[in-house]
Amino acid sequence: MRVFILVFALSAVGVAATFARYGSLHPCDWLLQDMVGASDMPEIWVETRIRARFFLDGVSEPGVVDCLDGWWTFRVEEIEKLEAAE
């Protein structure tokens, strides 16, 4: 029972922290906000770039899993850029 309570509490904290950072629980919003923050381009250009990237990957209407995968890929690329700069 303690393990269940601990897992539930950690999950609730994770959800609350994610919502506090992004204002949404949808990975497409996370991807858009992180890419806008990392670039000097306006939001509409970044959104177009994201849609084009998904379209070139064969995804006409990205879902939650597609956006989550794109978000993780973007985060990994950003970490690799930081490591290369050091």
C-alpha positions as CSV (number, residue, x, y, z in Angstrom):
1,M,0.0,0.0,0.0
2,R,2.9,2.4,0.8
3,V,4.3,1.8,-2.7
4,F,1.0,2.7,-4.3
5,I,0.8,5.9,-2.3
6,L,4.4,6.8,-3.2
7,V,3.9,6.1,-6.9
8,F,0.6,8.1,-6.9
9,A,2.2,11.0,-5.1
10,L,5.2,11.1,-7.4
11,S,2.9,10.9,-10.4
12,A,0.8,13.8,-9.1
13,V,3.9,15.9,-8.5
14,G,5.1,15.2,-12.0
15,V,1.8,16.1,-13.6
16,A,1.6,19.3,-11.6
17,A,5.1,20.3,-12.5
18,T,4.5,19.7,-16.2
19,F,1.3,21.7,-16.1
20,A,3.1,24.5,-14.2
21,R,5.9,24.7,-16.8
22,Y,3.9,24.4,-20.0
23,G,0.3,25.2,-19.0
24,S,-0.8,22.1,-20.8
25,L,-0.6,18.4,-20.6
26,H,-0.4,17.9,-24.4
27,P,3.0,17.0,-25.9
28,C,2.3,19.1,-29.0
29,D,2.2,22.2,-26.8
30,W,5.4,21.2,-25.1
31,L,7.1,20.7,-28.5
32,L,5.9,24.1,-29.8
33,Q,6.9,26.0,-26.6
34,D,10.3,24.5,-26.4
35,M,11.1,25.0,-30.0
36,V,9.9,28.6,-29.9
37,G,12.1,29.2,-26.8
38,A,15.1,27.7,-28.5
39,S,14.8,29.7,-31.7
40,D,14.6,33.3,-32.8
41,M,11.6,32.7,-35.1
42,P,8.0,33.7,-34.4
43,E,5.6,31.0,-33.2
44,I,3.8,30.7,-36.5
45,W,7.0,29.8,-38.3
46,V,8.0,27.2,-35.7
47,E,4.5,25.7,-35.9
48,T,4.8,25.5,-39.7
49,R,8.2,23.9,-39.3
50,I,6.8,21.3,-36.9
51,R,3.9,20.4,-39.2
52,A,6.3,20.2,-42.2
53,R,8.6,17.9,-40.2
54,F,5.7,15.6,-39.3
55,F,4.4,15.7,-42.9
56,L,7.8,14.6,-44.2
57,D,7.8,11.7,-41.8
58,G,4.4,10.6,-43.2
59,V,2.3,12.0,-40.4
60,S,-0.5,14.2,-41.7
61,E,-2.2,14.7,-38.4
62,P,0.1,14.2,-35.4
63,G,-1.3,12.6,-32.4
64,V,-0.1,12.5,-28.8
65,V,2.5,9.7,-29.4
66,D,3.9,11.5,-32.5
67,C,4.2,14.8,-30.6
68,L,5.8,13.0,-27.6
69,D,8.3,11.3,-29.8
70,G,9.1,14.7,-31.5
71,W,9.4,16.4,-28.2
72,W,11.9,13.8,-26.9
73,T,13.9,13.9,-30.1
74,F,14.1,17.7,-29.9
75,R,15.2,17.6,-26.2
76,V,17.9,15.0,-27.0
77,E,19.2,17.2,-29.9
78,E,19.3,20.2,-27.6
79,I,21.3,18.3,-25.0
80,E,23.7,17.0,-27.7
81,K,24.2,20.6,-28.9
82,L,25.0,21.7,-25.3
83,E,27.5,18.9,-24.9
84,A,29.2,19.7,-28.2
85,A,29.5,23.3,-27.2
86,E,31.4,22.4,-24.0
